[in-house]
Amino acid sequence: MFRIVGCLLIIAAGTGLGFSESLRLSERICTLEMLLQMVICLKGEISSGNASLPDAFCGTAGRMNGKYREFLINAANRMKAGNGEKLSQICRECAEASLKKSCLTSGEKDAFFSFGEYLGYMDLEMQMRQLSMYENNLEAEILKRKAEVSGKKKLYQGIGI
C-alpha cells in the first residue's frame, strides 16, 4: 500500500516539475515581449513627443502594468530628483529591484540591467539608435525562444511524466 502511494507521489511530483518548467518557458517569452513593448513605447515617447527621459519613462509607465510600470515610475522619479546619479546606475538599480524575481536568464537580465547605460548619452539620434539596437536584440531573442519552446515544452512534460 505504501509503495503504491509512494509511486503515485513520485509520478505526481515529476509531472508537476515538468509542467512548471514548461510554464516558465512560456513566462520567459511573455516577459521578453513585455520588455519589447516597453522599448517600443519608450522610443515613441522620445521620438514623436520629443520628451525628456524622465517624461518619456512616465509616459511609457502609463501604458505598462505591474512590475514594468513600477520600474519605469521608480526610474523616472529618481531621474527627476537629480541627485547626480548616472542614468545607467538608476536604471540598473530600479530594474534589479522591480524585475529580480523574473524568469529571465542571467544574460537576459544583464542585458536589461544595462539598458540605461547608453540612454541619455549624447543626442536624440544616439538614444534612438540604442533603443533600436536593444529592440532588435529583443526581437531576435524572442524569435529564438519561440523556435525552441515547443520542442522543449514537450520534452519537459514528457520527462516529468
Summary of the structure (lengths in Angstrom):
residues: 161
radius of gyration: 19.9
end to end distance: 21.4
largest distance: 72.8
contacts: 457
relative contact order: 0.16
helix: 82%
strand: 0%
